[in-house]
Amino acid sequence: MSHPVIGVLALQGCVEPHRPHIEAAGAEFAAVKTPQQFDAVDAFILPGGESTTMLKLIDMYGLWDSLTRNFKTKPVWGICAGTILMAQHVTNPQQKSFGLLPISVQRNAYGRQLDSHHGMIDNYLVSFIRAPVILSPSGVGISGEAEFEILATHESAPVWVRQGPYMATTFHPELTQDFPSPMHRTFVDLVRGSAAQLVA
């Protein structure tokens, strides 16, 4: 798969800034919000935004089952709010999630909007905006026996993790206009690798 189609869930949050990163990494960008569009893409980005609002819209438009079905067979990358949607356990407060990654996540752990800050991850400037904190690995995710990897930490907490076809970052790399970010490049490579494994 030379040019995979990456679908960015476009119900709410930071969507369009992913386009130049995805295209610079050699993939195709698609904003998606219907079951038909979900079925047509090769992978998903769950963007930063407000996780409770995203959940309300997913329920309002009856998208939960379609997303769950697609997430079982396609790579997914959650960013900030998207990380919350991918976690097995969510606190501050508790809310439902897709349980794709074996992590516990605390919402808004760094504080309010005024406590947002920048940091260097993999020699790349990223933004922590009302970011959640990954408290700990918490079991076995949907990937089953795939190795759980911590790819980067910040202030002693994991901020970039992966297990099998699922990846999460508690920060926003898409807001930095240096294309593509290392995270987008890693995810596009992950998508190509997953597609090759399915074909094999």
NORGITA-V58019 format. One record per pair of residues at least 4 apart in sequence whose C-alpha atoms are under 6 Angstrom apart, sorted by sequence separation. I is the first residue (numbers start at 1). J is the second residue. If there is no record, write none. Layout:
# NORGITA-V58019
{{I/J} {I/J}}
This chain:
# NORGITA-V58019
{{20/24} {23/27} {56/60} {58/62} {67/71} {78/82} {79/83} {90/94} {111/115} {120/124} {140/144} {153/157} {162/166} {22/27} {23/28} {32/37} {58/63} {78/83} {90/95} {120/125} {153/158} {162/167} {58/64} {119/125} {153/159} {161/167} {119/126} {152/159} {161/168} {118/126} {152/160} {160/168} {118/127} {151/160} {160/169} {19/29} {117/127} {118/128} {151/161} {159/169} {88/99} {117/128} {150/161} {159/170} {85/97} {86/98} {87/99} {116/128} {149/161} {85/98} {86/99} {116/129} {149/162} {86/100} {87/101} {88/102} {90/104} {92/106} {116/130} {148/162} {86/101} {88/103} {89/104} {90/105} {91/106} {92/107} {148/163} {87/103} {90/106} {147/163} {113/130} {146/163} {112/130} {146/164} {10/31} {143/164} {5/27} {6/28} {10/32} {108/130} {4/27} {5/28} {6/29} {7/30} {8/31} {9/32} {10/33} {108/131} {109/132} {3/27} {7/31} {8/32} {9/33} {108/132} {109/133} {134/158} {7/32} {107/132} {106/132} {106/133} {105/133} {105/134} {51/81} {104/134} {105/135} {35/66} {43/74} {45/76} {48/79} {50/81} {104/135} {43/75} {44/76} {45/77} {46/78} {47/79} {48/80} {49/81} {104/136} {14/47} {43/76} {45/78} {48/81} {103/136} {7/41} {14/48} {48/82} {103/137} {13/48} {47/82} {102/137} {103/138} {5/41} {6/42} {7/43} {8/44} {13/49} {46/82} {102/138} {5/42} {6/43} {7/44} {8/45} {9/46} {102/139} {4/42} {6/44} {102/140} {132/170} {102/141} {131/170} {101/141} {100/141} {100/142} {128/171} {127/171} {127/172} {126/172} {126/173} {80/131} {83/168} {77/166} {79/168} {75/165} {76/166} {77/167} {78/168} {79/169} {80/170} {75/166} {77/168} {79/170} {80/171} {24/179} {25/180} {18/174} {24/180} {17/174} {21/179} {21/180} {25/185} {1/192}}
